[in-house]
Amino acid sequence: MSDLAVIVEQLRVIEEQLRDLAYERLRAAAAGNADAADDEKRLLRARRAVERAVHALEPGADVDEGY
C-alpha cells in the first residue's frame, strides 16, 4: 500500500469518527442541549472538509474540480 493510500484510509477513518460524533451531538441537541447544535454544525463542516480531501487524493481525481 502506498503512502498516499495509507493517508486516504486514515482520512476515511477520521471521516467516520466525525460522522459518528456529529450524530451524537445532533441527538444531544434534539434533547435540548443548545451547545450540542453548534458542535454538530462544526463537526459537519469538518467532516465535509475531510471528504473533500479524500476525494482530492483518490487516484484519477481531477485537480481542477473546484474544491
PDB file of N, CA, C and O in Angstrom:
ATOM      1  N   MET A   1       0.856  -1.169   0.000  1.00  0.00           N
ATOM      2  CA  MET A   1       0.000   0.000   0.000  1.00  0.00           C
ATOM      3  C   MET A   1       0.907   1.240   0.000  1.00  0.00           C
ATOM      4  O   MET A   1       1.853   1.323   0.784  1.00  0.00           O
ATOM      5  N   SER A   2       0.617   2.182  -0.869  1.00  0.00           N
ATOM      6  CA  SER A   2       1.441   3.382  -0.965  1.00  0.00           C
ATOM      7  C   SER A   2       1.182   4.314   0.217  1.00  0.00           C
ATOM      8  O   SER A   2       0.173   4.198   0.913  1.00  0.00           O
ATOM      9  N   ASP A   3       2.110   5.232   0.423  1.00  0.00           N
ATOM     10  CA  ASP A   3       1.948   6.217   1.495  1.00  0.00           C
ATOM     11  C   ASP A   3       0.659   6.998   1.325  1.00  0.00           C
ATOM     12  O   ASP A   3      -0.038   7.274   2.301  1.00  0.00           O
ATOM     13  N   LEU A   4       0.342   7.352   0.095  1.00  0.00           N
ATOM     14  CA  LEU A   4      -0.874   8.113  -0.181  1.00  0.00           C
ATOM     15  C   LEU A   4      -2.120   7.299   0.143  1.00  0.00           C
ATOM     16  O   LEU A   4      -3.085   7.830   0.694  1.00  0.00           O
ATOM     17  N   ALA A   5      -2.103   6.028  -0.191  1.00  0.00           N
ATOM     18  CA  ALA A   5      -3.242   5.160   0.114  1.00  0.00           C
ATOM     19  C   ALA A   5      -3.441   5.027   1.624  1.00  0.00           C
ATOM     20  O   ALA A   5      -4.574   4.954   2.101  1.00  0.00           O
ATOM     21  N   VAL A   6      -2.348   4.997   2.366  1.00  0.00           N
ATOM     22  CA  VAL A   6      -2.432   4.926   3.828  1.00  0.00           C
ATOM     23  C   VAL A   6      -3.090   6.185   4.371  1.00  0.00           C
ATOM     24  O   VAL A   6      -3.948   6.108   5.251  1.00  0.00           O
ATOM     25  N   ILE A   7      -2.700   7.336   3.857  1.00  0.00           N
ATOM     26  CA  ILE A   7      -3.289   8.601   4.299  1.00  0.00           C
ATOM     27  C   ILE A   7      -4.770   8.654   3.961  1.00  0.00           C
ATOM     28  O   ILE A   7      -5.580   9.087   4.781  1.00  0.00           O
ATOM     29  N   VAL A   8      -5.129   8.219   2.765  1.00  0.00           N
ATOM     30  CA  VAL A   8      -6.544   8.205   2.372  1.00  0.00           C
ATOM     31  C   VAL A   8      -7.339   7.319   3.321  1.00  0.00           C
ATOM     32  O   VAL A   8      -8.437   7.691   3.737  1.00  0.00           O
ATOM     33  N   GLU A   9      -6.807   6.165   3.664  1.00  0.00           N
ATOM     34  CA  GLU A   9      -7.504   5.269   4.582  1.00  0.00           C
ATOM     35  C   GLU A   9      -7.656   5.909   5.967  1.00  0.00           C
ATOM     36  O   GLU A   9      -8.713   5.800   6.589  1.00  0.00           O
ATOM     37  N   GLN A  10      -6.617   6.567   6.440  1.00  0.00           N
ATOM     38  CA  GLN A  10      -6.698   7.257   7.724  1.00  0.00           C
ATOM     39  C   GLN A  10      -7.753   8.357   7.683  1.00  0.00           C
ATOM     40  O   GLN A  10      -8.513   8.526   8.636  1.00  0.00           O
ATOM     41  N   LEU A  11      -7.802   9.101   6.589  1.00  0.00           N
ATOM     42  CA  LEU A  11      -8.810  10.154   6.449  1.00  0.00           C
ATOM     43  C   LEU A  11     -10.217   9.569   6.440  1.00  0.00           C
ATOM     44  O   LEU A  11     -11.137  10.165   7.000  1.00  0.00           O
ATOM     45  N   ARG A  12     -10.393   8.429   5.819  1.00  0.00           N
ATOM     46  CA  ARG A  12     -11.713   7.779   5.815  1.00  0.00           C
ATOM     47  C   ARG A  12     -12.144   7.385   7.225  1.00  0.00           C
ATOM     48  O   ARG A  12     -13.316   7.510   7.580  1.00  0.00           O
ATOM     49  N   VAL A  13     -11.193   6.912   8.023  1.00  0.00           N
ATOM     50  CA  VAL A  13     -11.492   6.562   9.411  1.00  0.00           C
ATOM     51  C   VAL A  13     -11.872   7.828  10.187  1.00  0.00           C
ATOM     52  O   VAL A  13     -12.830   7.820  10.960  1.00  0.00           O
ATOM     53  N   ILE A  14     -11.133   8.895   9.983  1.00  0.00           N
ATOM     54  CA  ILE A  14     -11.441  10.164  10.644  1.00  0.00           C
ATOM     55  C   ILE A  14     -12.808  10.672  10.225  1.00  0.00           C
ATOM     56  O   ILE A  14     -13.568  11.162  11.060  1.00  0.00           O
ATOM     57  N   GLU A  15     -13.131  10.561   8.943  1.00  0.00           N
ATOM     58  CA  GLU A  15     -14.448  11.000   8.460  1.00  0.00           C
ATOM     59  C   GLU A  15     -15.556  10.225   9.161  1.00  0.00           C
ATOM     60  O   GLU A  15     -16.573  10.801   9.547  1.00  0.00           O
ATOM     61  N   GLU A  16     -15.363   8.943   9.322  1.00  0.00           N
ATOM     62  CA  GLU A  16     -16.367   8.118  10.000  1.00  0.00           C
ATOM     63  C   GLU A  16     -16.508   8.518  11.469  1.00  0.00           C
ATOM     64  O   GLU A  16     -17.619   8.573  11.996  1.00  0.00           O
ATOM     65  N   GLN A  17     -15.393   8.795  12.122  1.00  0.00           N
ATOM     66  CA  GLN A  17     -15.431   9.214  13.516  1.00  0.00           C
ATOM     67  C   GLN A  17     -16.148  10.557  13.663  1.00  0.00           C
ATOM     68  O   GLN A  17     -16.937  10.750  14.588  1.00  0.00           O
ATOM     69  N   LEU A  18     -15.869  11.472  12.750  1.00  0.00           N
ATOM     70  CA  LEU A  18     -16.546  12.773  12.778  1.00  0.00           C
ATOM     71  C   LEU A  18     -18.043  12.609  12.550  1.00  0.00           C
ATOM     72  O   LEU A  18     -18.849  13.276  13.198  1.00  0.00           O
ATOM     73  N   ARG A  19     -18.417  11.722  11.630  1.00  0.00           N
ATOM     74  CA  ARG A  19     -19.835  11.474  11.359  1.00  0.00           C
ATOM     75  C   ARG A  19     -20.528  10.927  12.612  1.00  0.00           C
ATOM     76  O   ARG A  19     -21.611  11.385  12.976  1.00  0.00           O
ATOM     77  N   ASP A  20     -19.905   9.955  13.260  1.00  0.00           N
ATOM     78  CA  ASP A  20     -20.492   9.368  14.461  1.00  0.00           C
ATOM     79  C   ASP A  20     -20.641  10.405  15.571  1.00  0.00           C
ATOM     80  O   ASP A  20     -21.672  10.465  16.240  1.00  0.00           O
ATOM     81  N   LEU A  21     -19.616  11.209  15.759  1.00  0.00           N
ATOM     82  CA  LEU A  21     -19.676  12.233  16.793  1.00  0.00           C
ATOM     83  C   LEU A  21     -20.738  13.289  16.471  1.00  0.00           C
ATOM     84  O   LEU A  21     -21.431  13.771  17.366  1.00  0.00           O
ATOM     85  N   ALA A  22     -20.861  13.644  15.190  1.00  0.00           N
ATOM     86  CA  ALA A  22     -21.892  14.610  14.789  1.00  0.00           C
ATOM     87  C   ALA A  22     -23.283  14.062  15.081  1.00  0.00           C
ATOM     88  O   ALA A  22     -24.154  14.805  15.533  1.00  0.00           O
ATOM     89  N   TYR A  23     -23.504  12.781  14.831  1.00  0.00           N
ATOM     90  CA  TYR A  23     -24.805  12.172  15.146  1.00  0.00           C
ATOM     91  C   TYR A  23     -25.083  12.219  16.641  1.00  0.00           C
ATOM     92  O   TYR A  23     -26.207  12.492  17.063  1.00  0.00           O
ATOM     93  N   GLU A  24     -24.050  11.951  17.442  1.00  0.00           N
ATOM     94  CA  GLU A  24     -24.221  12.016  18.894  1.00  0.00           C
ATOM     95  C   GLU A  24     -24.605  13.422  19.333  1.00  0.00           C
ATOM     96  O   GLU A  24     -25.502  13.598  20.157  1.00  0.00           O
ATOM     97  N   ARG A  25     -23.933  14.411  18.786  1.00  0.00           N
ATOM     98  CA  ARG A  25     -24.218  15.798  19.142  1.00  0.00           C
ATOM     99  C   ARG A  25     -25.599  16.214  18.641  1.00  0.00           C
ATOM    100  O   ARG A  25     -26.285  16.995  19.301  1.00  0.00           O
ATOM    101  N   LEU A  26     -26.013  15.701  17.486  1.00  0.00           N
ATOM    102  CA  LEU A  26     -27.344  16.006  16.965  1.00  0.00           C
ATOM    103  C   LEU A  26     -28.416  15.438  17.898  1.00  0.00           C
ATOM    104  O   LEU A  26     -29.422  16.092  18.172  1.00  0.00           O
ATOM    105  N   ARG A  27     -28.191  14.228  18.377  1.00  0.00           N
ATOM    106  CA  ARG A  27     -29.139  13.643  19.332  1.00  0.00           C
ATOM    107  C   ARG A  27     -29.186  14.469  20.618  1.00  0.00           C
ATOM    108  O   ARG A  27     -30.260  14.677  21.183  1.00  0.00           O
ATOM    109  N   ALA A  28     -28.033  14.935  21.079  1.00  0.00           N
ATOM    110  CA  ALA A  28     -27.998  15.764  22.282  1.00  0.00           C
ATOM    111  C   ALA A  28     -28.719  17.089  22.045  1.00  0.00           C
ATOM    112  O   ALA A  28     -29.401  17.594  22.937  1.00  0.00           O
ATOM    113  N   ALA A  29     -28.570  17.649  20.851  1.00  0.00           N
ATOM    114  CA  ALA A  29     -29.260  18.896  20.525  1.00  0.00           C
ATOM    115  C   ALA A  29     -30.766  18.681  20.512  1.00  0.00           C
ATOM    116  O   ALA A  29     -31.522  19.535  20.974  1.00  0.00           O
ATOM    117  N   ALA A  30     -31.197  17.556  19.990  1.00  0.00           N
ATOM    118  CA  ALA A  30     -32.630  17.243  19.956  1.00  0.00           C
ATOM    119  C   ALA A  30     -33.188  17.062  21.364  1.00  0.00           C
ATOM    120  O   ALA A  30     -34.381  17.256  21.599  1.00  0.00           O
ATOM    121  N   ALA A  31     -32.319  16.690  22.292  1.00  0.00           N
ATOM    122  CA  ALA A  31     -32.731  16.505  23.681  1.00  0.00           C
ATOM    123  C   ALA A  31     -32.671  17.817  24.470  1.00  0.00           C
ATOM    124  O   ALA A  31     -32.939  17.834  25.671  1.00  0.00           O
ATOM    125  N   GLY A  32     -32.320  18.915  23.791  1.00  0.00           N
ATOM    126  CA  GLY A  32     -32.357  20.214  24.440  1.00  0.00           C
ATOM    127  C   GLY A  32     -31.014  20.841  24.757  1.00  0.00           C
ATOM    128  O   GLY A  32     -30.977  21.923  25.343  1.00  0.00           O
ATOM    129  N   ASN A  33     -29.920  20.211  24.395  1.00  0.00           N
ATOM    130  CA  ASN A  33     -28.590  20.767  24.652  1.00  0.00           C
ATOM    131  C   ASN A  33     -28.255  21.775  23.549  1.00  0.00           C
ATOM    132  O   ASN A  33     -27.931  21.385  22.427  1.00  0.00           O
ATOM    133  N   ALA A  34     -28.334  23.072  23.871  1.00  0.00           N
ATOM    134  CA  ALA A  34     -28.122  24.126  22.875  1.00  0.00           C
ATOM    135  C   ALA A  34     -26.694  24.128  22.336  1.00  0.00           C
ATOM    136  O   ALA A  34     -26.491  24.365  21.145  1.00  0.00           O
ATOM    137  N   ASP A  35     -25.709  23.871  23.183  1.00  0.00           N
ATOM    138  CA  ASP A  35     -24.311  23.851  22.729  1.00  0.00           C
ATOM    139  C   ASP A  35     -24.062  22.721  21.739  1.00  0.00           C
ATOM    140  O   ASP A  35     -23.208  22.840  20.860  1.00  0.00           O
ATOM    141  N   ALA A  36     -24.791  21.641  21.876  1.00  0.00           N
ATOM    142  CA  ALA A  36     -24.590  20.484  21.005  1.00  0.00           C
ATOM    143  C   ALA A  36     -24.929  20.817  19.561  1.00  0.00           C
ATOM    144  O   ALA A  36     -24.300  20.284  18.647  1.00  0.00           O
ATOM    145  N   ALA A  37     -25.897  21.676  19.337  1.00  0.00           N
ATOM    146  CA  ALA A  37     -26.264  22.047  17.969  1.00  0.00           C
ATOM    147  C   ALA A  37     -25.105  22.759  17.279  1.00  0.00           C
ATOM    148  O   ALA A  37     -24.825  22.492  16.110  1.00  0.00           O
ATOM    149  N   ASP A  38     -24.435  23.652  17.979  1.00  0.00           N
ATOM    150  CA  ASP A  38     -23.270  24.338  17.408  1.00  0.00           C
ATOM    151  C   ASP A  38     -22.137  23.351  17.140  1.00  0.00           C
ATOM    152  O   ASP A  38     -21.475  23.418  16.104  1.00  0.00           O
ATOM    153  N   ASP A  39     -21.924  22.440  18.077  1.00  0.00           N
ATOM    154  CA  ASP A  39     -20.890  21.412  17.895  1.00  0.00           C
ATOM    155  C   ASP A  39     -21.174  20.578  16.650  1.00  0.00           C
ATOM    156  O   ASP A  39     -20.269  20.293  15.866  1.00  0.00           O
ATOM    157  N   GLU A  40     -22.431  20.191  16.475  1.00  0.00           N
ATOM    158  CA  GLU A  40     -22.805  19.346  15.331  1.00  0.00           C
ATOM    159  C   GLU A  40     -22.515  20.065  14.025  1.00  0.00           C
ATOM    160  O   GLU A  40     -22.033  19.444  13.078  1.00  0.00           O
ATOM    161  N   LYS A  41     -22.794  21.348  13.954  1.00  0.00           N
ATOM    162  CA  LYS A  41     -22.532  22.118  12.731  1.00  0.00           C
ATOM    163  C   LYS A  41     -21.043  22.171  12.422  1.00  0.00           C
ATOM    164  O   LYS A  41     -20.638  22.023  11.268  1.00  0.00           O
ATOM    165  N   ARG A  42     -20.226  22.382  13.454  1.00  0.00           N
ATOM    166  CA  ARG A  42     -18.777  22.410  13.243  1.00  0.00           C
ATOM    167  C   ARG A  42     -18.249  21.047  12.815  1.00  0.00           C
ATOM    168  O   ARG A  42     -17.389  20.953  11.939  1.00  0.00           O
ATOM    169  N   LEU A  43     -18.763  20.002  13.432  1.00  0.00           N
ATOM    170  CA  LEU A  43     -18.347  18.652  13.064  1.00  0.00           C
ATOM    171  C   LEU A  43     -18.740  18.328  11.624  1.00  0.00           C
ATOM    172  O   LEU A  43     -17.984  17.679  10.902  1.00  0.00           O
ATOM    173  N   LEU A  44     -19.903  18.771  11.217  1.00  0.00           N
ATOM    174  CA  LEU A  44     -20.351  18.549   9.844  1.00  0.00           C
ATOM    175  C   LEU A  44     -19.420  19.247   8.853  1.00  0.00           C
ATOM    176  O   LEU A  44     -19.054  18.667   7.830  1.00  0.00           O
ATOM    177  N   ARG A  45     -19.037  20.487   9.153  1.00  0.00           N
ATOM    178  CA  ARG A  45     -18.104  21.205   8.271  1.00  0.00           C
ATOM    179  C   ARG A  45     -16.766  20.480   8.195  1.00  0.00           C
ATOM    180  O   ARG A  45     -16.189  20.348   7.116  1.00  0.00           O
ATOM    181  N   ALA A  46     -16.276  20.014   9.334  1.00  0.00           N
ATOM    182  CA  ALA A  46     -15.003  19.292   9.365  1.00  0.00           C
ATOM    183  C   ALA A  46     -15.098  17.994   8.573  1.00  0.00           C
ATOM    184  O   ALA A  46     -14.183  17.649   7.825  1.00  0.00           O
ATOM    185  N   ARG A  47     -16.211  17.273   8.738  1.00  0.00           N
ATOM    186  CA  ARG A  47     -16.389  16.011   8.015  1.00  0.00           C
ATOM    187  C   ARG A  47     -16.399  16.252   6.514  1.00  0.00           C
ATOM    188  O   ARG A  47     -15.792  15.493   5.758  1.00  0.00           O
ATOM    189  N   ARG A  48     -17.079  17.295   6.083  1.00  0.00           N
ATOM    190  CA  ARG A  48     -17.112  17.608   4.647  1.00  0.00           C
ATOM    191  C   ARG A  48     -15.723  17.963   4.118  1.00  0.00           C
ATOM    192  O   ARG A  48     -15.371  17.597   2.996  1.00  0.00           O
ATOM    193  N   ALA A  49     -14.940  18.672   4.921  1.00  0.00           N
ATOM    194  CA  ALA A  49     -13.579  19.011   4.514  1.00  0.00           C
ATOM    195  C   ALA A  49     -12.735  17.751   4.348  1.00  0.00           C
ATOM    196  O   ALA A  49     -11.951  17.641   3.405  1.00  0.00           O
ATOM    197  N   VAL A  50     -12.900  16.804   5.263  1.00  0.00           N
ATOM    198  CA  VAL A  50     -12.156  15.540   5.166  1.00  0.00           C
ATOM    199  C   VAL A  50     -12.623  14.768   3.941  1.00  0.00           C
ATOM    200  O   VAL A  50     -11.801  14.177   3.241  1.00  0.00           O
ATOM    201  N   GLU A  51     -13.913  14.761   3.669  1.00  0.00           N
ATOM    202  CA  GLU A  51     -14.433  14.093   2.458  1.00  0.00           C
ATOM    203  C   GLU A  51     -13.801  14.693   1.207  1.00  0.00           C
ATOM    204  O   GLU A  51     -13.423  13.967   0.288  1.00  0.00           O
ATOM    205  N   ARG A  52     -13.688  16.017   1.173  1.00  0.00           N
ATOM    206  CA  ARG A  52     -13.073  16.669   0.008  1.00  0.00           C
ATOM    207  C   ARG A  52     -11.609  16.265  -0.121  1.00  0.00           C
ATOM    208  O   ARG A  52     -11.116  16.052  -1.229  1.00  0.00           O
ATOM    209  N   ALA A  53     -10.913  16.159   1.013  1.00  0.00           N
ATOM    210  CA  ALA A  53      -9.511  15.743   0.983  1.00  0.00           C
ATOM    211  C   ALA A  53      -9.374  14.321   0.445  1.00  0.00           C
ATOM    212  O   ALA A  53      -8.492  14.042  -0.367  1.00  0.00           O
ATOM    213  N   VAL A  54     -10.246  13.427   0.898  1.00  0.00           N
ATOM    214  CA  VAL A  54     -10.212  12.047   0.405  1.00  0.00           C
ATOM    215  C   VAL A  54     -10.442  12.039  -1.099  1.00  0.00           C
ATOM    216  O   VAL A  54      -9.720  11.371  -1.840  1.00  0.00           O
ATOM    217  N   HIS A  55     -11.432  12.772  -1.542  1.00  0.00           N
ATOM    218  CA  HIS A  55     -11.753  12.811  -2.974  1.00  0.00           C
ATOM    219  C   HIS A  55     -10.571  13.358  -3.776  1.00  0.00           C
ATOM    220  O   HIS A  55     -10.252  12.843  -4.848  1.00  0.00           O
ATOM    221  N   ALA A  56      -9.928  14.394  -3.260  1.00  0.00           N
ATOM    222  CA  ALA A  56      -8.801  15.004  -3.961  1.00  0.00           C
ATOM    223  C   ALA A  56      -7.610  14.061  -4.063  1.00  0.00           C
ATOM    224  O   ALA A  56      -6.833  14.144  -5.015  1.00  0.00           O
ATOM    225  N   LEU A  57      -7.460  13.168  -3.092  1.00  0.00           N
ATOM    226  CA  LEU A  57      -6.306  12.273  -3.062  1.00  0.00           C
ATOM    227  C   LEU A  57      -6.544  10.938  -3.753  1.00  0.00           C
ATOM    228  O   LEU A  57      -5.603  10.173  -3.963  1.00  0.00           O
ATOM    229  N   GLU A  58      -7.788  10.652  -4.107  1.00  0.00           N
ATOM    230  CA  GLU A  58      -8.067   9.387  -4.764  1.00  0.00           C
ATOM    231  C   GLU A  58      -7.460   9.365  -6.162  1.00  0.00           C
ATOM    232  O   GLU A  58      -7.376  10.401  -6.821  1.00  0.00           O
ATOM    233  N   PRO A  59      -7.039   8.191  -6.613  1.00  0.00           N
ATOM    234  CA  PRO A  59      -6.490   8.077  -7.963  1.00  0.00           C
ATOM    235  C   PRO A  59      -7.494   8.562  -9.008  1.00  0.00           C
ATOM    236  O   PRO A  59      -8.681   8.241  -8.951  1.00  0.00           O
ATOM    237  N   GLY A  60      -6.991   9.335  -9.954  1.00  0.00           N
ATOM    238  CA  GLY A  60      -7.858   9.835 -11.013  1.00  0.00           C
ATOM    239  C   GLY A  60      -8.638  11.065 -10.656  1.00  0.00           C
ATOM    240  O   GLY A  60      -9.460  11.518 -11.453  1.00  0.00           O
ATOM    241  N   ALA A  61      -8.412  11.634  -9.471  1.00  0.00           N
ATOM    242  CA  ALA A  61      -9.126  12.838  -9.062  1.00  0.00           C
ATOM    243  C   ALA A  61      -8.709  13.986  -9.959  1.00  0.00           C
ATOM    244  O   ALA A  61      -7.533  14.131 -10.296  1.00  0.00           O
ATOM    245  N   ASP A  62      -9.671  14.791 -10.340  1.00  0.00           N
ATOM    246  CA  ASP A  62      -9.427  15.961 -11.175  1.00  0.00           C
ATOM    247  C   ASP A  62      -9.032  17.115 -10.281  1.00  0.00           C
ATOM    248  O   ASP A  62      -9.849  17.601  -9.498  1.00  0.00           O
ATOM    249  N   VAL A  63      -7.786  17.565 -10.386  1.00  0.00           N
ATOM    250  CA  VAL A  63      -7.301  18.617  -9.506  1.00  0.00           C
ATOM    251  C   VAL A  63      -7.947  19.971  -9.796  1.00  0.00           C
ATOM    252  O   VAL A  63      -7.874  20.871  -8.960  1.00  0.00           O
ATOM    253  N   ASP A  64      -8.570  20.133 -10.944  1.00  0.00           N
ATOM    254  CA  ASP A  64      -9.223  21.390 -11.294  1.00  0.00           C
ATOM    255  C   ASP A  64     -10.719  21.327 -11.052  1.00  0.00           C
ATOM    256  O   ASP A  64     -11.474  22.069 -11.680  1.00  0.00           O
ATOM    257  N   GLU A  65     -11.157  20.472 -10.171  1.00  0.00           N
ATOM    258  CA  GLU A  65     -12.575  20.243  -9.961  1.00  0.00           C
ATOM    259  C   GLU A  65     -13.254  21.336  -9.145  1.00  0.00           C
ATOM    260  O   GLU A  65     -14.481  21.345  -9.045  1.00  0.00           O
ATOM    261  N   GLY A  66     -12.503  22.244  -8.569  1.00  0.00           N
ATOM    262  CA  GLY A  66     -13.092  23.362  -7.865  1.00  0.00           C
ATOM    263  C   GLY A  66     -13.198  23.206  -6.368  1.00  0.00           C
ATOM    264  O   GLY A  66     -13.884  23.998  -5.721  1.00  0.00           O
ATOM    265  N   TYR A  67     -12.549  22.223  -5.796  1.00  0.00           N
ATOM    266  CA  TYR A  67     -12.577  22.064  -4.343  1.00  0.00           C
ATOM    267  C   TYR A  67     -11.583  22.965  -3.737  1.00  0.00           C
ATOM    268  O   TYR A  67     -11.438  22.994  -2.515  1.00  0.00           O
TER     269      TYR A  67
END
